């Protein structure tokens, strides 16, 4: 991680947001082409790919697990805190994307 932490934090947020929005909308195109209800499928896709958006944003699970291991075993609590903030930022981006999809599809009404 040779970039500043705040830049990495924002990057995590927007990667999760982009993965969720892009995956849902592109999946919606596929459902439209196969004759399925467009808005319902976009909403369903947004619910099902939320965890994958978070994983993509934090860069996979192995780096995160390694950072947690190093934090616990070597006493580097700063790394644990940073990874926790990155996960929270990714979850926020995925939640924002899911909220935008819910607003666009009006499936919550």
SULKAZI-V824583 format. One record per residue. N is the residue number from 0. RES is the residue in three letters. OMEGA is omega in whole degrees, 0 to 359 (none if undefined). NEAR is the number of other C-alpha atoms within 10 Angstrom. D_LAST is the distance of its C-alpha to the last C-alpha in Angstrom with 1 decimal. Layout:
N | RES | OMEGA | NEAR | D_LAST
N | RES | OMEGA | NEAR | D_LAST
This chain:
0 | UNK | 182 | 5 | 42.8
1 | UNK | 177 | 5 | 45.0
2 | UNK | 179 | 7 | 42.4
3 | UNK | 185 | 8 | 41.6
4 | UNK | 181 | 13 | 39.1
5 | UNK | 177 | 11 | 36.7
6 | UNK | 178 | 9 | 36.6
7 | UNK | 178 | 17 | 35.8
8 | UNK | 177 | 20 | 33.0
9 | UNK | 178 | 14 | 31.3
10 | UNK | 178 | 18 | 32.0
11 | UNK | 180 | 29 | 30.2
12 | UNK | 186 | 25 | 27.1
13 | UNK | 174 | 20 | 27.0
14 | UNK | 178 | 22 | 28.0
15 | UNK | 178 | 29 | 25.1
16 | UNK | 181 | 26 | 22.7
17 | UNK | 179 | 17 | 24.5
18 | UNK | 182 | 22 | 24.6
19 | UNK | 180 | 29 | 20.9
20 | UNK | 182 | 24 | 20.0
21 | UNK | 180 | 14 | 22.9
22 | UNK | 180 | 18 | 22.6
23 | UNK | 183 | 26 | 18.9
24 | UNK | 178 | 20 | 19.7
25 | UNK | 174 | 13 | 23.1
26 | UNK | 176 | 18 | 21.7
27 | UNK | 176 | 23 | 19.3
28 | UNK | 179 | 16 | 22.4
29 | UNK | 179 | 15 | 24.0
30 | UNK | 176 | 17 | 21.3
31 | UNK | 180 | 15 | 21.5
32 | UNK | 179 | 11 | 25.2
33 | UNK | 174 | 10 | 25.1
34 | UNK | 178 | 9 | 22.9
35 | UNK | 181 | 13 | 19.8
36 | UNK | 189 | 12 | 16.2
37 | UNK | 186 | 19 | 16.1
38 | UNK | 178 | 20 | 12.5
39 | UNK | 180 | 15 | 12.0
40 | UNK | 177 | 21 | 15.4
41 | UNK | 178 | 27 | 15.0
42 | UNK | 179 | 23 | 12.2
43 | UNK | 178 | 17 | 14.5
44 | UNK | 181 | 21 | 17.5
45 | UNK | 177 | 28 | 16.2
46 | UNK | 186 | 17 | 15.9
47 | UNK | 182 | 13 | 19.2
48 | UNK | 182 | 18 | 21.3
49 | UNK | 181 | 24 | 20.6
50 | UNK | 180 | 16 | 23.8
51 | UNK | 175 | 14 | 25.8
52 | UNK | 178 | 27 | 24.8
53 | UNK | 180 | 29 | 26.2
54 | UNK | 178 | 19 | 29.3
55 | UNK | 182 | 15 | 30.0
56 | UNK | 181 | 27 | 29.7
57 | UNK | 174 | 25 | 32.2
58 | UNK | 182 | 12 | 34.6
59 | UNK | 185 | 12 | 34.6
60 | UNK | 186 | 11 | 35.3
61 | UNK | 178 | 10 | 39.1
62 | UNK | 180 | 12 | 39.6
63 | UNK | 179 | 20 | 37.4
64 | UNK | 179 | 13 | 39.1
65 | UNK | 179 | 13 | 42.5
66 | UNK | 176 | 19 | 41.7
67 | UNK | 179 | 20 | 40.6
68 | UNK | 179 | 15 | 43.8
69 | UNK | 179 | 15 | 46.0
70 | UNK | 181 | 17 | 44.5
71 | UNK | 187 | 13 | 45.1
72 | UNK | 182 | 10 | 48.5
73 | UNK | 176 | 9 | 50.0
74 | UNK | 179 | 11 | 48.6
75 | UNK | 184 | 14 | 46.8
76 | UNK | 179 | 14 | 43.9
77 | UNK | 179 | 11 | 43.1
78 | UNK | 177 | 18 | 41.9
79 | UNK | 181 | 20 | 39.7
80 | UNK | 179 | 14 | 38.1
81 | UNK | 179 | 17 | 37.6
82 | UNK | 177 | 19 | 36.0
83 | UNK | 178 | 14 | 33.6
84 | UNK | 177 | 15 | 32.6
85 | UNK | 178 | 24 | 32.1
86 | UNK | 178 | 20 | 29.8
87 | UNK | 178 | 17 | 27.8
88 | UNK | 178 | 24 | 27.6
89 | UNK | 177 | 29 | 26.5
90 | UNK | 177 | 23 | 23.8
91 | UNK | 177 | 18 | 22.7
92 | UNK | 178 | 27 | 22.7
93 | UNK | 179 | 31 | 20.7
94 | UNK | 177 | 21 | 18.1
95 | UNK | 178 | 18 | 18.0
96 | UNK | 179 | 24 | 17.7
97 | UNK | 178 | 22 | 14.8
98 | UNK | 177 | 15 | 13.0
99 | UNK | 178 | 16 | 14.1
100 | UNK | 178 | 23 | 12.9
101 | UNK | 178 | 20 | 9.3
102 | UNK | 183 | 13 | 9.7
103 | UNK | 185 | 12 | 11.5
104 | UNK | 183 | 16 | 9.5
105 | UNK | 179 | 12 | 5.9
106 | UNK | 181 | 14 | 5.5
107 | UNK | 182 | 8 | 3.8
108 | UNK | none | 6 | 0.0
